[in-house]
């Protein structure tokens, strides 16, 4: 799977990029047909401490899956997004098998 990581309004550390790579690559366990993943990490301009946003878009045969989560840290936001995508992938897989 090809994983693209973009960071908006900041520069992502090597450690953060590796964390994102690891988490997104684990989604392969649930559905091996994932073509590509695009991860966008953003710093929202807000007063709250929960200003870190992770958007993950997965390209799967027949469509795209998407999750966007906001949290205090990028790691937490990525975790929440990956968790949401894991649920979507399981449903997607069941749909594909039912056809």
MDAnalysis code that builds the backbone (N, CA, C; Angstrom):
import MDAnalysis as mda
import numpy as np

u = mda.Universe.empty(297, n_residues=99, atom_resindex=np.repeat(np.arange(99), 3), trajectory=True)
u.add_TopologyAttr("name", ["N", "CA", "C"] * 99)
u.add_TopologyAttr("resid", np.arange(1, 100))
u.add_TopologyAttr("resname", ["UNK", "UNK", "UNK", "UNK", "UNK", "UNK", "UNK", "UNK", "UNK", "UNK", "UNK", "UNK", "UNK", "UNK", "UNK", "UNK", "UNK", "UNK", "UNK", "UNK", "UNK", "UNK", "UNK", "UNK", "UNK", "UNK", "UNK", "UNK", "UNK", "UNK", "UNK", "UNK", "UNK", "UNK", "UNK", "UNK", "UNK", "UNK", "UNK", "UNK", "UNK", "UNK", "UNK", "UNK", "UNK", "UNK", "UNK", "UNK", "UNK", "UNK", "UNK", "UNK", "UNK", "UNK", "UNK", "UNK", "UNK", "UNK", "UNK", "UNK", "UNK", "UNK", "UNK", "UNK", "UNK", "UNK", "UNK", "UNK", "UNK", "UNK", "UNK", "UNK", "UNK", "UNK", "UNK", "UNK", "UNK", "UNK", "UNK", "UNK", "UNK", "UNK", "UNK", "UNK", "UNK", "UNK", "UNK", "UNK", "UNK", "UNK", "UNK", "UNK", "UNK", "UNK", "UNK", "UNK", "UNK", "UNK", "UNK"])
u.atoms.positions = np.array([
    [0.838, -1.172, 0.000],
    [0.000, 0.000, 0.000],
    [0.887, 1.240, 0.000],
    [0.501, 2.200, -0.813],
    [1.241, 3.452, -0.915],
    [0.649, 4.466, 0.067],
    [1.453, 4.936, 1.024],
    [0.974, 5.890, 2.028],
    [1.618, 7.257, 1.780],
    [0.774, 8.284, 1.598],
    [1.245, 9.654, 1.407],
    [0.899, 10.444, 2.660],
    [1.888, 11.159, 3.192],
    [1.651, 11.964, 4.390],
    [1.915, 13.429, 4.069],
    [0.925, 14.278, 4.353],
    [1.085, 15.728, 4.175],
    [0.887, 16.390, 5.529],
    [1.700, 17.376, 5.820],
    [1.491, 18.144, 7.045],
    [1.228, 19.600, 6.668],
    [0.137, 20.154, 7.190],
    [-0.297, 21.501, 6.855],
    [-0.052, 22.422, 8.053],
    [0.579, 23.552, 7.820],
    [0.885, 24.560, 8.840],
    [1.956, 24.134, 9.848],
    [2.673, 23.055, 9.569],
    [3.785, 22.640, 10.423],
    [4.589, 21.583, 9.677],
    [5.750, 21.260, 10.217],
    [6.572, 20.204, 9.618],
    [6.538, 18.984, 10.534],
    [6.114, 17.869, 9.984],
    [6.000, 16.643, 10.780],
    [7.391, 16.064, 11.044],
    [7.588, 15.601, 12.263],
    [8.869, 14.982, 12.619],
    [8.943, 13.599, 11.982],
    [10.155, 13.101, 11.849],
    [10.390, 11.763, 11.301],
    [9.657, 10.724, 12.157],
    [9.694, 10.929, 13.457],
    [9.054, 10.009, 14.405],
    [7.533, 9.961, 14.185],
    [6.925, 11.125, 13.987],
    [5.489, 11.195, 13.749],
    [5.131, 10.502, 12.433],
    [5.936, 10.732, 11.410],
    [5.668, 10.096, 10.110],
    [5.779, 8.578, 10.204],
    [6.758, 8.084, 10.954],
    [6.900, 6.634, 11.129],
    [5.698, 6.063, 11.881],
    [5.241, 6.793, 12.905],
    [4.066, 6.379, 13.682],
    [2.848, 6.244, 12.770],
    [2.650, 7.261, 11.926],
    [1.514, 7.259, 11.003],
    [1.627, 6.085, 10.034],
    [2.830, 5.883, 9.467],
    [3.066, 4.766, 8.537],
    [2.675, 3.432, 9.187],
    [3.161, 3.215, 10.412],
    [2.894, 1.954, 11.115],
    [1.404, 1.737, 11.315],
    [0.730, 2.780, 11.816],
    [-0.706, 2.667, 12.110],
    [-1.514, 2.394, 10.842],
    [-1.227, 3.140, 9.787],
    [-1.994, 2.986, 8.551],
    [-1.703, 1.630, 7.905],
    [-0.452, 1.178, 7.962],
    [-0.119, -0.119, 7.377],
    [-0.813, -1.270, 8.086],
    [-1.161, -1.097, 9.361],
    [-1.869, -2.150, 10.099],
    [-3.270, -2.384, 9.547],
    [-3.817, -1.406, 8.824],
    [-5.160, -1.566, 8.249],
    [-5.191, -2.677, 7.194],
    [-4.029, -3.026, 6.664],
    [-3.933, -4.127, 5.696],
    [-4.450, -5.442, 6.273],
    [-4.363, -5.596, 7.593],
    [-4.824, -6.830, 8.241],
    [-6.322, -7.042, 8.037],
    [-7.072, -5.940, 7.939],
    [-8.523, -6.039, 7.863],
    [-9.039, -6.138, 6.439],
    [-8.271, -5.580, 5.491],
    [-8.669, -5.649, 4.087],
    [-7.408, -5.483, 3.255],
    [-7.047, -6.525, 2.517],
    [-5.780, -6.475, 1.788],
    [-5.891, -5.828, 0.413],
    [-7.069, -5.283, 0.089],
    [-7.243, -4.667, -1.219],
    [-7.017, -3.162, -1.223],
    [-6.463, -2.619, -0.143],
    [-6.249, -1.171, -0.076],
    [-5.172, -0.783, -1.086],
    [-5.509, 0.145, -1.976],
    [-4.579, 0.573, -3.012],
    [-3.622, 1.630, -2.471],
    [-4.191, 2.663, -1.832],
    [-3.369, 3.768, -1.345],
    [-4.034, 4.423, -0.143],
    [-3.216, 5.118, 0.627],
    [-3.731, 5.869, 1.770],
    [-3.134, 7.270, 1.723],
    [-3.981, 8.264, 1.971],
    [-3.488, 9.635, 2.027],
    [-3.795, 10.177, 3.410],
    [-2.754, 10.624, 4.097],
    [-2.903, 11.143, 5.455],
    [-2.580, 12.637, 5.433],
    [-3.503, 13.436, 5.959],
    [-3.263, 14.874, 6.056],
    [-3.315, 15.250, 7.532],
    [-2.212, 15.793, 8.013],
    [-2.120, 16.241, 9.399],
    [-2.178, 17.758, 9.388],
    [-3.116, 18.323, 10.170],
    [-3.309, 19.774, 10.152],
    [-3.300, 20.337, 11.564],
    [-2.820, 21.563, 11.670],
    [-2.964, 22.334, 12.907],
    [-4.104, 23.306, 12.670],
    [-5.193, 23.125, 13.398],
    [-6.328, 24.036, 13.265],
    [-6.031, 25.303, 14.053],
    [-6.463, 26.412, 13.540],
    [-6.271, 27.676, 14.259],
    [-7.459, 27.874, 15.200],
    [-7.347, 27.304, 16.396],
    [-8.433, 27.448, 17.368],
    [-7.842, 27.688, 18.752],
    [-8.677, 28.124, 19.665],
    [-8.218, 28.427, 21.011],
    [-8.079, 27.173, 21.874],
    [-8.760, 26.107, 21.502],
    [-8.726, 24.898, 22.323],
    [-7.401, 24.149, 22.132],
    [-7.103, 23.275, 23.093],
    [-5.874, 22.469, 22.993],
    [-6.062, 21.339, 21.992],
    [-7.316, 20.998, 21.704],
    [-7.579, 19.934, 20.735],
    [-7.573, 20.516, 19.326],
    [-6.391, 20.960, 18.877],
    [-6.303, 21.638, 17.589],
    [-5.532, 20.826, 16.555],
    [-5.293, 19.549, 16.837],
    [-4.562, 18.714, 15.886],
    [-5.543, 17.771, 15.198],
    [-5.520, 17.831, 13.863],
    [-6.483, 17.078, 13.067],
    [-5.763, 16.084, 12.169],
    [-6.298, 14.860, 12.124],
    [-5.781, 13.838, 11.212],
    [-6.909, 13.434, 10.278],
    [-6.647, 13.545, 8.977],
    [-7.608, 13.097, 7.965],
    [-6.943, 11.956, 7.207],
    [-7.629, 10.839, 7.148],
    [-7.076, 9.692, 6.420],
    [-8.084, 9.261, 5.364],
    [-7.614, 9.164, 4.145],
    [-8.442, 8.726, 3.035],
    [-7.843, 7.437, 2.480],
    [-8.654, 6.392, 2.408],
    [-8.180, 5.110, 1.872],
    [-8.802, 4.876, 0.508],
    [-7.985, 4.494, -0.443],
    [-8.462, 4.168, -1.776],
    [-8.600, 2.649, -1.855],
    [-9.835, 2.190, -1.964],
    [-10.089, 0.751, -2.094],
    [-10.814, 0.517, -3.408],
    [-10.699, -0.685, -3.978],
    [-11.384, -0.951, -5.246],
    [-12.881, -0.688, -5.121],
    [-13.402, 0.190, -5.975],
    [-14.826, 0.488, -5.946],
    [-15.203, 1.699, -5.117],
    [-14.231, 2.381, -4.518],
    [-14.587, 3.562, -3.740],
    [-13.481, 4.039, -2.812],
    [-13.827, 4.999, -1.980],
    [-12.885, 5.552, -1.012],
    [-13.509, 5.528, 0.375],
    [-12.681, 5.359, 1.384],
    [-13.125, 5.441, 2.772],
    [-12.399, 6.620, 3.401],
    [-13.079, 7.313, 4.312],
    [-12.503, 8.538, 4.861],
    [-12.820, 8.671, 6.344],
    [-11.837, 9.165, 7.099],
    [-12.057, 9.470, 8.514],
    [-11.280, 10.735, 8.867],
    [-11.923, 11.579, 9.683],
    [-11.286, 12.817, 10.132],
    [-11.522, 12.940, 11.625],
    [-10.445, 13.030, 12.389],
    [-10.565, 13.129, 13.841],
    [-9.690, 14.249, 14.363],
    [-10.117, 14.826, 15.476],
    [-9.406, 15.946, 16.093],
    [-9.080, 15.568, 17.535],
    [-7.867, 15.920, 17.977],
    [-7.460, 15.572, 19.333],
    [-6.361, 16.505, 19.822],
    [-5.856, 16.230, 21.040],
    [-4.791, 17.056, 21.612],
    [-3.437, 16.771, 20.974],
    [-3.242, 15.520, 20.526],
    [-1.974, 15.159, 19.880],
    [-2.266, 14.538, 18.518],
    [-1.291, 14.603, 17.628],
    [-1.471, 13.973, 16.316],
    [-1.580, 12.464, 16.465],
    [-0.812, 11.902, 17.406],
    [-0.856, 10.445, 17.611],
    [-2.270, 9.997, 17.979],
    [-2.893, 10.732, 18.900],
    [-4.255, 10.378, 19.322],
    [-5.243, 10.541, 18.168],
    [-5.094, 11.617, 17.401],
    [-5.992, 11.854, 16.262],
    [-5.831, 10.746, 15.210],
    [-4.586, 10.340, 14.959],
    [-4.335, 9.257, 13.993],
    [-4.937, 7.956, 14.514],
    [-4.733, 7.678, 15.807],
    [-5.312, 6.473, 16.416],
    [-6.827, 6.422, 16.224],
    [-7.493, 7.537, 16.515],
    [-8.952, 7.592, 16.386],
    [-9.386, 7.405, 14.933],
    [-8.658, 8.024, 14.010],
    [-8.985, 7.902, 12.582],
    [-8.795, 6.474, 12.095],
    [-7.689, 5.860, 12.490],
    [-7.401, 4.483, 12.074],
    [-8.470, 3.545, 12.631],
    [-8.892, 3.791, 13.870],
    [-9.922, 2.969, 14.488],
    [-11.242, 3.078, 13.718],
    [-11.592, 4.301, 13.336],
    [-12.818, 4.521, 12.559],
    [-12.725, 3.823, 11.204],
    [-11.555, 3.904, 10.577],
    [-11.362, 3.263, 9.269],
    [-11.384, 1.741, 9.377],
    [-10.886, 1.232, 10.487],
    [-10.895, -0.225, 10.709],
    [-12.348, -0.722, 10.676],
    [-13.237, 0.000, 11.358],
    [-14.655, -0.375, 11.367],
    [-15.247, -0.274, 9.966],
    [-14.895, 0.796, 9.243],
    [-15.404, 0.971, 7.876],
    [-14.909, -0.145, 6.961],
    [-13.639, -0.533, 7.135],
    [-13.067, -1.594, 6.288],
    [-13.769, -2.929, 6.522],
    [-14.074, -3.215, 7.779],
    [-14.753, -4.478, 8.091],
    [-16.130, -4.496, 7.418],
    [-16.859, -3.380, 7.489],
    [-18.170, -3.287, 6.827],
    [-18.021, -3.400, 5.313],
    [-16.993, -2.725, 4.771],
    [-16.738, -2.736, 3.325],
    [-16.470, -4.159, 2.839],
    [-15.673, -4.856, 3.611],
    [-15.301, -6.230, 3.261],
    [-16.542, -7.122, 3.228],
    [-17.428, -6.945, 4.217],
    [-18.665, -7.732, 4.253],
    [-19.543, -7.418, 3.051],
    [-19.595, -6.142, 2.667],
    [-20.392, -5.720, 1.510],
    [-19.853, -6.371, 0.229],
    [-18.530, -6.337, 0.080],
    [-17.887, -6.885, -1.121],
    [-18.125, -8.401, -1.201],
    [-18.023, -9.071, -0.065],
    [-18.247, -10.526, -0.041],
    [-19.682, -10.892, -0.337],
    [-20.613, -10.024, 0.068],
    [-22.046, -10.313, -0.116],
    [-22.452, -10.262, -1.590],
    [-21.672, -9.560, -2.404],
    [-22.023, -9.418, -3.834],
    [-21.800, -10.713, -4.582],
])
